[in-house]
Amino acid sequence: MRQRFAAQIMIEKLLREQGSTPSLTPWARFLGRSPLGLNCEGWFLGAQGEIVVGEKLATLSPEWAVFHALPIGGHGWDIDHVLVGPGGVVTINTKQHRRQRVLVAERSVLVDTRPVPYLRHAKFEAERVTTLLEDRRPLSTPVIPLVVFVGARSIDVRSSPAPVTVLDASELVAWLTALPIVLGPAERLGIIELFDNPDMWIDVPLGSGEGLMENFTRLDSEVRAACLQRRVLLPLELALAAVATFIVLNAATTMVAGMLAAQ
């Protein structure tokens, strides 16, 4: 299970949905239309966010074991990241909300004034991991649930929504490193061995995920190219076309005026 990569399940869902999306027409590409299907943007943004957090987790010390995209059943539900380290067992629910404001209260999270169920989801994921461990290796300390935001304009924590902690991705590694030591090497190794066993999890996909990241990277490049076309190249092309039209019309007007004057 440690071979699974960040956003693996999210990317599987995205590419499956994207596979039924028709190709863009040349005119749509000229206008910079996104190649993403109608229902694909949420999966795409979610995958981006999980990849960003995965990259940050890769910088943790070797004392931390990091697992990604662990399936826990319930219509394809997975835990974005699960960590085992000196600071304990940690579950991470990743959310990407670029340039949006996040307000955290004791029992709620608002994204640009819109309530979202992230606290409930994070708590459920930690409880699920606790339940899966109960009959195999009961923990000496509770599982720590996190909600980690990627790209938020601001995160205003008015009061702590215990037991869930809400963080910006930029704070994550320092926060984890600062946790007090609650698990020794032997206990960590036992938990890691359990988590690494596919039988521990529910509905583990049979595929290895080979080729998924390459296909996602290709799609990501297409989305970025469309954004560049829409925001930069298209206005430039239209401006150049307008200038060229003006020059041609001006030259034609001058030529006609010259011909009339010669008569």
C-alpha positions as CSV (number, residue, x, y, z in Angstrom):
1,M,0.0,0.0,0.0
2,R,3.0,2.3,0.5
3,Q,3.5,2.2,-3.3
4,R,0.2,4.1,-3.9
5,F,0.8,7.7,-4.8
6,A,-1.0,10.9,-3.8
7,A,-4.4,11.4,-5.5
8,Q,-4.3,7.9,-7.1
9,I,-8.1,7.3,-6.5
10,M,-9.0,10.8,-7.5
11,I,-7.0,10.6,-10.7
12,E,-8.6,7.2,-11.5
13,K,-12.1,8.8,-11.1
14,L,-11.0,11.8,-13.2
15,L,-9.6,9.9,-16.1
16,R,-12.5,7.5,-16.2
17,E,-14.9,10.4,-16.4
18,Q,-12.7,12.4,-18.8
19,G,-12.5,9.4,-21.1
20,S,-16.1,9.9,-22.3
21,T,-15.5,13.7,-23.0
22,P,-15.4,14.5,-26.7
23,S,-12.2,16.2,-28.0
24,L,-12.3,20.0,-28.5
25,T,-12.9,21.5,-31.9
26,P,-10.2,23.7,-33.4
27,W,-12.4,26.7,-32.7
28,A,-12.8,25.7,-29.1
29,R,-9.0,25.3,-28.8
30,F,-8.5,28.7,-30.3
31,L,-10.8,30.2,-27.8
32,G,-8.9,28.5,-25.0
33,R,-11.7,26.3,-23.8
34,S,-10.7,23.9,-21.0
35,P,-10.4,20.3,-22.2
36,L,-11.9,19.1,-18.9
37,G,-15.3,17.4,-19.1
38,L,-18.4,18.9,-17.6
39,N,-18.1,17.0,-14.3
40,C,-14.3,16.7,-14.2
41,E,-13.1,20.0,-12.8
42,G,-13.8,19.0,-9.2
43,W,-11.8,15.8,-9.6
44,F,-9.0,17.7,-11.3
45,L,-8.7,20.4,-8.6
46,G,-8.9,17.7,-5.9
47,A,-6.1,15.7,-7.5
48,Q,-3.9,18.8,-7.8
49,G,-4.4,19.6,-4.1
50,E,-3.6,16.0,-3.0
51,I,-0.4,16.0,-5.1
52,V,0.7,19.3,-3.5
53,V,0.2,17.9,0.0
54,G,1.9,14.6,-1.0
55,E,5.0,16.6,-2.2
56,K,5.2,18.3,1.2
57,L,4.8,15.0,3.1
58,A,7.7,13.6,1.1
59,T,10.0,16.0,2.9
60,L,9.3,14.5,6.3
61,S,12.0,12.6,8.1
62,P,12.3,8.8,7.5
63,E,10.7,8.3,11.0
64,W,7.4,9.1,9.3
65,A,5.7,6.5,7.0
66,V,3.3,8.1,4.5
67,F,0.3,6.3,2.8
68,H,-1.8,7.9,0.1
69,A,-5.3,7.2,-1.2
70,L,-6.3,4.4,1.2
71,P,-9.8,3.1,0.3
72,I,-12.3,2.7,3.2
73,G,-15.4,1.7,1.2
74,G,-18.6,3.6,1.1
75,H,-19.0,4.4,-2.6
76,G,-15.3,4.9,-3.4
77,W,-14.4,6.9,-0.2
78,D,-10.7,7.0,0.5
79,I,-8.5,8.8,3.0
80,D,-6.2,11.2,1.1
81,H,-3.2,10.6,3.3
82,V,-2.4,8.5,6.4
83,L,0.8,9.0,8.4
84,V,2.5,7.0,11.1
85,G,5.3,8.7,13.0
86,P,6.6,9.7,16.3
87,G,3.7,12.1,16.8
88,G,1.1,9.3,16.3
89,V,-1.3,8.2,13.6
90,V,-2.6,11.1,11.5
91,T,-5.3,11.2,8.8
92,I,-5.4,14.1,6.3
93,N,-8.4,15.3,4.4
94,T,-7.0,17.6,1.6
95,K,-9.1,20.5,0.1
96,Q,-8.0,22.9,-2.6
97,H,-9.8,26.2,-2.6
98,R,-7.5,28.7,-4.5
99,R,-7.9,32.4,-3.7
100,Q,-10.9,31.7,-1.3
101,R,-11.3,32.7,2.3
102,V,-11.7,30.0,4.9
103,L,-13.3,30.6,8.3
104,V,-13.0,27.9,11.0
105,A,-15.3,27.8,14.0
106,E,-15.7,25.2,16.7
107,R,-18.3,23.2,14.8
108,S,-18.1,24.5,11.2
109,V,-15.9,25.5,8.3
110,L,-17.0,28.2,5.8
111,V,-15.4,28.7,2.4
112,D,-16.3,32.1,1.2
113,T,-19.3,32.1,3.5
114,R,-20.4,28.6,2.2
115,P,-20.7,25.9,4.8
116,V,-18.7,22.7,4.0
117,P,-18.8,19.3,5.8
118,Y,-15.0,19.0,6.1
119,L,-14.9,18.6,9.9
120,R,-17.4,15.8,9.9
121,H,-15.5,14.0,7.1
122,A,-12.1,14.4,8.8
123,K,-13.5,13.1,12.1
124,F,-15.2,10.1,10.3
125,E,-11.9,9.2,8.6
126,A,-10.0,9.2,11.9
127,E,-12.7,7.1,13.5
128,R,-12.6,4.7,10.6
129,V,-8.9,4.1,11.0
130,T,-9.4,3.6,14.7
131,T,-12.1,1.0,14.0
132,L,-9.9,-0.9,11.5
133,L,-7.1,-1.1,14.0
134,E,-9.2,-2.0,17.0
135,D,-9.3,-5.8,16.5
136,R,-5.7,-5.9,15.2
137,R,-3.6,-3.5,17.2
138,P,-5.4,-1.0,19.5
139,L,-3.7,2.4,19.6
140,S,-2.3,3.8,22.8
141,T,-3.3,7.3,21.6
142,P,-6.1,8.6,19.4
143,V,-5.8,9.0,15.7
144,I,-5.3,12.7,14.8
145,P,-7.6,14.1,12.1
146,L,-6.5,17.0,9.9
147,V,-8.1,19.2,7.3
148,V,-5.4,20.7,5.1
149,F,-6.2,23.5,2.6
150,V,-4.2,24.2,-0.5
151,G,-4.1,27.6,-2.1
152,A,-6.6,29.4,0.3
153,R,-6.4,33.2,0.3
154,S,-6.6,33.1,4.1
155,I,-7.6,30.7,7.0
156,D,-9.2,32.4,10.0
157,V,-9.4,30.0,12.9
158,R,-11.9,31.6,15.3
159,S,-11.9,28.6,17.6
160,S,-10.4,25.2,17.6
161,P,-12.8,22.5,16.2
162,A,-11.4,19.7,18.4
163,P,-10.6,16.9,17.7
164,V,-10.0,18.1,14.1
165,T,-7.1,20.5,13.3
166,V,-7.3,22.8,10.3
167,L,-4.1,23.9,8.6
168,D,-2.7,25.5,5.5
169,A,-0.5,23.2,3.5
170,S,2.5,25.5,4.1
171,E,2.2,24.8,7.8
172,L,1.8,21.0,7.6
173,V,5.3,19.7,7.9
174,A,6.3,22.0,10.7
175,W,3.1,21.2,12.6
176,L,3.7,17.4,12.3
177,T,7.4,17.7,13.3
178,A,6.4,19.6,16.4
179,L,4.0,17.0,17.7
180,P,5.1,15.4,21.0
181,I,6.5,11.8,20.7
182,V,3.8,9.3,21.5
183,L,4.8,6.2,19.5
184,G,8.1,4.4,19.8
185,P,9.8,2.6,16.9
186,A,8.4,-0.8,17.7
187,E,4.8,0.4,17.9
188,R,5.2,2.4,14.7
189,L,6.6,-0.6,12.9
190,G,3.7,-2.7,13.9
191,I,1.1,-0.2,12.7
192,I,3.0,0.4,9.5
193,E,3.0,-3.3,8.7
194,L,-0.8,-3.4,9.2
195,F,-1.4,-0.4,7.0
196,D,0.8,-1.8,4.3
197,N,-1.4,-4.9,4.1
198,P,-4.1,-4.6,1.4
199,D,-6.4,-6.9,3.5
200,M,-6.6,-4.0,6.1
201,W,-8.5,-1.8,3.6
202,I,-11.8,-2.1,1.8
203,D,-12.2,-2.5,-2.0
204,V,-8.6,-2.1,-2.9
205,P,-8.3,-1.6,-6.7
206,L,-6.6,-4.5,-8.4
207,G,-4.7,-2.2,-10.8
208,S,-1.2,-0.9,-9.8
209,G,-2.0,2.6,-11.1
210,E,0.6,2.3,-13.8
211,G,0.3,5.1,-16.4
212,L,-2.2,7.1,-14.3
213,M,0.2,9.8,-13.4
214,E,1.6,10.1,-16.9
215,N,-2.0,10.6,-18.2
216,F,-2.8,13.1,-15.5
217,T,0.4,15.0,-16.3
218,R,-0.6,15.2,-20.0
219,L,-4.1,16.4,-19.1
220,D,-2.7,18.9,-16.7
221,S,-0.5,20.3,-19.5
222,E,-3.5,20.6,-21.8
223,V,-5.4,22.5,-19.1
224,R,-2.5,24.9,-18.5
225,A,-2.1,25.4,-22.3
226,A,-5.8,26.2,-22.6
227,C,-5.6,28.7,-19.7
228,L,-2.6,30.4,-21.3
229,Q,-4.4,30.5,-24.7
230,R,-7.5,32.0,-23.1
231,R,-5.8,34.6,-20.8
232,V,-2.7,35.6,-22.8
233,L,-2.5,34.4,-26.4
234,L,-6.1,34.9,-27.5
235,P,-6.2,38.5,-26.4
236,L,-2.8,39.1,-28.1
237,E,-3.9,37.3,-31.3
238,L,-7.1,39.4,-31.4
239,A,-5.2,42.6,-30.8
240,L,-2.7,41.7,-33.6
241,A,-5.6,40.9,-35.9
242,A,-7.2,44.3,-35.1
243,V,-4.0,46.1,-35.8
244,A,-3.5,44.2,-39.0
245,T,-7.1,45.0,-40.1
246,F,-6.5,48.7,-39.3
247,I,-3.4,48.7,-41.3
248,V,-5.0,47.0,-44.3
249,L,-8.1,49.3,-44.2
250,N,-5.8,52.4,-43.8
251,A,-3.7,51.3,-46.8
252,A,-6.8,50.7,-48.8
253,T,-8.3,54.0,-47.9
254,T,-5.1,55.8,-48.8
255,M,-4.9,53.9,-52.2
256,V,-8.5,54.8,-53.0
257,A,-8.0,58.4,-52.1
258,G,-4.9,58.6,-54.3
259,M,-6.7,57.1,-57.2
260,L,-9.6,59.6,-56.8
261,A,-7.1,62.5,-56.6
262,A,-5.4,61.4,-59.8
263,Q,-8.6,61.5,-61.8
